[in-house]
Amino acid sequence: MRCLLPVFFLIAFATRAQDSLQVFWCGAVTDRSAEVRALMNSSVDSVRLQVDVDAAFTTPTYSSRVERDTTGALTGLRVKGLDPGTTYHYRFELDGIVDTSAAHVGRFHTTRTGPWSYSFVAGSCNSNSDHPVWEAMRQRDPLFFLAVGDLHYANPNSTDVSVHRQAYLDQVLIRPIAMGLLHQAPLAYVWDDHDFCGDASNASSIGRTSAAQAYREWVPHHPLVHPISVFQSFTIGRVHFILSDLRSSKNTEQMMDLQQRLWLHEQLRYARNHGLVACWVSPLSWNSIGYPENWGSQPVEREALANFLRNEGIADLFILSGDAHMLGIDSGANTDFSTGTNDPNEHPVFQVAAIAQGGSYKGGTFDQGGYFPNPDIHHGQFGEVFVDDDGTQVCITFKGWRTDSMSVNTSLVDSFTFCRTPVDLMSIAQGQAPDPAPCTLWTSTAVLASLPNASEEGEVVLIDAAGRIVRTLATTWNEGLSMVQLGEAPSAGCYFLRLIANDATAIQRLCAP
């Protein structure tokens, strides 16, 4: 009997550890690190992560040991020094006792920089975290889950932060089917109205500050640069993800405040200058008209942003949207709202909803089969995005999936593929590109530009080595050639011409002596 006592105590300690961990999820994954947020009961004093490429945890590494958060926040655990592009398993060590419960083991895959192919799932408008659509998304084995707003429909709007915390707990974190996905794929998430402060909520909502606090305390997220708003960005492979917050500063006059608009501009420039395709996550629909709860409600602001895309030559961009309870894809033929509708670049749009909610249409033209509202609250819908990068082209494929009512069986609703060839201006300017573009010596007021097969009218955008636009010039193409009048050469250095004609673009490098 005495020999059995140590075994008995070991089992008791392990059982206590399993009972002590309540909920957890993962996010903010990079090529070298990841963050896990966990909630333990009051019996736990400290916690750390075990992380291993081996699911049996034969050679684990550890995060720092931290004390359990006692303020109402989830305890944050960040593990660093990981290998890029690698699958890791993680579990918890509570007060020195390893929680070996299979239900408390998670998984994530670190990202890579540079050319890399992967896929992720995306969705919006989730009123049921017990819906089989969550299992259908898990079965796609995505790199991550991108939540494009309305992660829940609790509609919290209180100055009491516990109301906003409880919404995450009750509506998502204790739901086993949703967490089946979120324990296997990390989260990237920006809110919309129902998970911010309720239907049509905005900057005037009394719960605004509490919502911001609860998000920061409970949600693993990439760095935030604003004390309230949750806009953020991150790069995976050669795609730069830009998540906009269209609630916390929204009012009857604007979708976002000046700080966020300028931040968005800089993020788009960053992607353009560094050879990245930009994925702009706009929780509210972009290509719509006349609806108060999307970009159609602010035509002046939308036109200004569209003019920025055109004037800055933002060519490599696609948009993911939520809110409208439907799947829809537009090739970019109907997404230009610039003055004169003359942006030569097409920006495809993928509308990804509703995860679990009745269907709705909130405007917009979608040329890839039309729009597909969720038939009813019993069906589920989500988007899947494939990034196929061969080192030259980045090809993006959208696939919209619908479940067969309350089941995991899915059918393909719509799909679309497009390719872009981003150019890393900064590497070329610094002479770091493996095959830098030939440099045309800028010694006169004109330069011969070449864009094969271009004809009729077009544009030439002069960009300096920092990615700033110096001037934009109209030009006429004749059998792929144009004599561009540049004016007097500015100070010495490297410059670029972005050549534009019809749906063709190219980069020509200039060197001012």
N, C-alpha and C positions, 0 to 999 in steps of 0.2 A: 504493500500500500504506500510506503514511504517513497518508493521509486516513481510512483505515479503522480506525486504531488508537484514536482517541477513541471511536468507536462500539463497538469491541470491549470497551474498558474499561467503558463505560457498561453494556453487557449483562452483563459479569462482575459488576459491583457490584450490579445489580438481581437477578441470580441468587443472589448471596450473601445478599442481604436476604431473598429468598423462602425460602432454605434455613435461615435463622437463626430465623425465627418458627416455633414448634412448635405451640402450641395457644392458643386464646383464647375467651372468652365474655363476655357483657354482662349487667348487672343494675342494681338500685338506680336505675331510671329515674324521674325526677320530671318536673314540667312544665318545668324549666329545666336539668336536668343528667342525666348518665348516667355509669356506671362500667364500665370494661372491665378485665378481668384477663388478662394474657398471659404466656406462658412462652417465653423465647428461649434459644438456646444461648450458650455462654460467649464466642462471638466478638463478641457485642453489648455495647457499653458503655452506650448510652443509647437512649431510645425516646420518641416522642410520637405522639399520634393526629392524623390529618387527619380532619376532620368536615365534611360538606357535604350540602346538600339535593339537590345535583346528583350523580347517580351517576358522572358523568365527573370530578368533583372540580375543576371549573373555578374555583371561588372558595372554597377551603377555609378553615376556621378550625382552630385548633390547641389541643390541650391543652398543659399545661406539659410541658417535657422533663424526664424523670426518669431516674435511673440504673437499670440493670437490677438487680433484686433478686438478691442472691447468697446469701441465707440459706436457700433452699429454698422460699420463697413465690413466688407469681405476682406479677409487677410490676403494681401498680395504677395506672390512668390515669383521671382524672376530668375530664370536660369540662363547663364551666359556661356560663351566659349564653345558653342556647339559647332558641328560641321554643317556646311551648306548642303541643301538638297538631300537631306537624310530624314528617315522616319524615326521618331523617338516615341517611346512609351513612358508614361509617368505615373507615379503613385505617391502616397503621402506617408510620412513618418511623423506620428503624433506623440510628443513627449518621449521620443526615443523608441516607440513601438511602431513597427511597419504595419500599415493597414493593407492586408492581403486580399481583401474582398475584390472579386472580379468586377463588381459594379462600381468600384472606386478607382479603376485604372483608366487613364485617358491616353490619347495619342495625338501627335501633331507631326507635321512634315516641315522642316525648315525650308526656306526659299533659296533662290539663287539670284545673283546679279548677272547681267549680260544675257545673251540669247538662251532661252529656256522654254520648253513647252510644258503646259499643264492645263488643268481645267478647274473650274469652281462653279458652285451653284449660287443662285441669287433669288431673292423673293421679298415680297412686301405684303402687308395686310394679313396678319395671322390672328384669327379669333379663336383658334383651337390648337393648342400645343399637344393635344392627344390624337390629332388627326394622322392617319397613315401616310399622308404626304411627306411627313418628316422622315419616315422610314424609307420612302421612295427616294428622297434626296440623299440619305445616307448610303443607299445602295449604289449611287453614282460614284462613290469613292472620291469626293472632291478634295482639292487642296485646302479649301476653306469655304465657309458659308458667308455670303455678303448679304446682310440684312438691310434692305433699302427702305426702312421706316415701318412703323406700326408692327413692331415685334410682338406687341400685345395690345389688347383693347380694354385695359383696365381704366383708362381715362382718368388718371390721377391728376388732381389739381388742388394742392394743399400747401400751406406754408409749413406743414409738418412733414419733414423729410421721410419719416417712417412710412407714410402713405405711398410714396414713390418707391421706396425700397421694397415694400411688401408686394407691389405690383410685379416686380421682376421675380420675386420668390414664388408667388402664387400662380402666376400666369405662364412662367417659363421654367424656372430652375427646378421645381419639384415634379415636372411632367416628364415621365420616363421616355416617351417616344421622341419628343423634341430633343431631350438630352442624349438620346442614342446617337443623334447626329452631332450634337455639340460636344460630346466627349470624344468623338472620332475626327472632327474637323474644327479647327479654330474659328473664331467669330471675328468679323469686321462689321461694324454696325454704326449707323447714324439714325436718329429718330425722325418720325413724322409727327402728326398731331395726337393720335390716340395713345401713343407711348410717351408723349411729352407732357401735355396737360389736358388732353381731351379733344373732342371733335372741334376742328377749325381753330385750335388754340394758337396763340402767337405771343409776341413780346409783352403783351398786356396781361397775360395770365398770372394769377396770384401765386401759382406754384412754380414759376419759372426758375427761381433760385434753388428751390428744393429739388426740382428735376435735375438741374445741373449738378448738384451735390450728390444725389443718388447715383447718377450715371458715373461720375468719377469714382465713387466708392465701390460700386458693384460690377461695373463692366470693364473687362480687359480691353484697353484701347491704345491706339498709337498716340504719340505726343499731341497735346492740345495747346493752342497758342492764345486762347481767349478764356477769360474767367468764367463765362457762362456758356457760350456756344460750343458745340462739339464737332466743328469741322476739323478734318484731319487728312493726312495723305501718307502714302507709303508706296514703295516700288517693289514689284515682283518680276524678275526677268527683265524684259524690256517694255513693261507696261507700268505706267505711273497712275496709281489710283488716287482720285481726288474726291473726297466725300464732303458734300455741302450740307450745312444745317439750314434748312428753310423754314424753321419755326421760331427759334429763340429770339431772332431780331426781325421777324416778319411783322408787317402791319399793313394797313390799307394803302400805303404809299410805296412799299418796297418788299421784295422777297428776302433780301439780305442787306445788312448795313455796309457802310463804306469800307470798314476794316476787312470784312469777309470778301467783298468784291475785289479789293486790291490783292488780298491773299490769293484768291482764285486766279487772278491775272498772272501773278508770279508763279503759281504752280503750273499753269499752262505754258508759260515761257520756259520754265525749267524743263518740262518734258520735251518741248520743241528743241531746245538748245543741246540736250543731252542724248538725242537719238532715241527717245522713248515715245511710245504710243500712249496717249492720255486716255484714261477711262474716267469720265466725269459722272459721279453718282449724284443725280438730282432726284431726291425723293418725290418731288412733284413733277408732273408731265411737262415736257418742253414743247413739243409740237402740237399745241392745242389752242383753241380760240374761245374767248368769252366765258370761261368758267372761273369762279372766284378762287378756287383752290388749286390753281396751277399757274404756269407762266403766262397763260393767256390773260390773266387778271392784271398783269403789269407789262403791257406791250412796249412802253418806253424803255423800261429797264432791260427787257429781253432784246430789244433792238440794239441798245448800247452794247450789250454783251456780244451779240451777233456781229456787230461792227468791229469789236475787238478781235474776234476770231478771224474775220476777213482781213483786217488791216495788219494784224501781226503774223499772218500766214500760218495759222494753226491748222495744219493739214491732217495731222495724224491724231484723230480724236473720235471716240465713240461715247455714247451717252446711255446710262442705265437709269430707268425711272420706275417709280412705284405709284402708290396712291389709287390710281384708277384700277379697278378690280378686273384686269384683263391681261392677256398676252397680246403683244403687237410688235411688229418689226418694220421699221422704215429704213431703206437703203441710204438715206440722207437726201433723197430727192425733195423731201418736204420739210426739211429742218432748217432752212436758211431764212432767218427773219431780219437780215441786215437791210439797211437803207438801200433801196434799189434791187434787193434780192439778187445780189451779184457776187456772192462768195463763190469762188471757183472750186472750193473744197467741199466735199460731201461728208457729213458727220452722221453716221448711222445711229439709230435709236433703237433700244430694246426695252420694251415695257414688260416688267416681270411681276405679275400679281394675278390673282390673289392666292396666297398660300392656302388659306382656308377662310373664305368669306364669299358672300353672294356677289354676283357679277355687277359691274357698272362700267359705263363709258363716259369719259370726261373730255371728249374732243380729240382732234388730231387725225392726220392722214397717215396710214400705214400701208405702204405699197407692196409688202411681201405677204399677200393673202388677205389683208384687212386686219380687223381687230377681233379678238376672241374673248368676250367676257366670260368669267367663271360661271358655269351653268347655274349653280346654286351653292349653298354653304356646305353641302356634303361632298362636293368635288374639291380637289386641290390642284393648284397650278404653281409652277416655278420655272425659272430660267436656268439654263446651263450654258456656260461660256467656255469655249476651247481656245487656247492660245497656242498656235503652232508656229514656232520661230526657228527658221533654218539658218539664222545668222545674217541673212540679208533681208528677206521679207518676214514681216510679222503678219500672219493670217489669223483672223478672228472669226469664229463660227458661233452664231447664236442658235440655240435650240430651246423651244418652248414646249414644256411637258404638262400634261393634264392627267390626273389620276382618274381611275374608273370608280367614281363615287367614293365610298368609304373603304378603299383598298389601296394596296401598294402598286397595283397594275397601272402602267402609264402608257399614254399614246402621244405621238409627236404631233403638235398642233401647227407649228411653223418653224422655219429655219432659214438661215442666211449666212453666207460667208463672204468676207472681203479681205483684201490684203493691202498692207502699207509697207513702204520702204523708208523707215526713218533714217535721218542723217544726223550723226553726232557732231554738231557744229563746234562744240567746245574742244573735243579731241582733235578735230582738224585744225582749229585755230592754234592749238598748243603743239601741233606736230606729233600727236600721239596716236593718230589713226593708223591702222596697219597698212592701208593703201590710200593715203590722203589724195583728195581730188587735185588734179593739176592746177597750178596757180597761174592765172592770167595776170601779167604785169600791168598795173594800172598807171599808165604814163600819159594818157591823153584824156580828153573829156568824154570819150565814147569808147564802148567796148562791144565786140561782136559776141552775142550770146547765142548758144546753140541748144535747141530743144527739139529732138527728132520728131518729125511728122506734125509739128505745131503749125497752125495756120490762123489767119485772121487776127482779131484783137486779143490782147492778153495783158498781163502785168509783170513787172519786175520789181521785187522788193530787195532793197539794199540793207544788209544787216551787218553790224559791226561784230568784233570778236567776242564781245560779252553777250551777244544775242539781242542787242537793242536795234530796233528799226531806225535807220538813218533817213530813208525816204522811200516812198512808193511811187513808181512810175508806170504810166500806161505805155504800151508798145504795140507794134503790129508785127506778126510773124509771117514770114514768107519762106515756105518750104523748110521750116525748122530753124530759120535764122532770123535774127533781129539785131540791128545796130542800135544799141541802147545809149542814149545821151545821159551820162552820169553827172555831168558838171565837173567842177574842179575837185581833184582828189583831196580828201582830208588828210589828217596826220598819218604818218607811216604805220603800217601794220596789216593785219589780215582781215579781209572782209568777205562777205558772201552775197551772191545774187540768188534769191529764190525765184526761179523762172516758172511762170504760170500761164497755161493756155488750155482752155476747155477743161478737161479732167486730168490733164497731165501736169506734173511738176518735176523740177530738177533743181540741183544746187550747183552753182559755178563759183569757184573760189577766186578771189582777187587779192593781189598783193600790192599795197601802195609803198613805194620805195622810201 
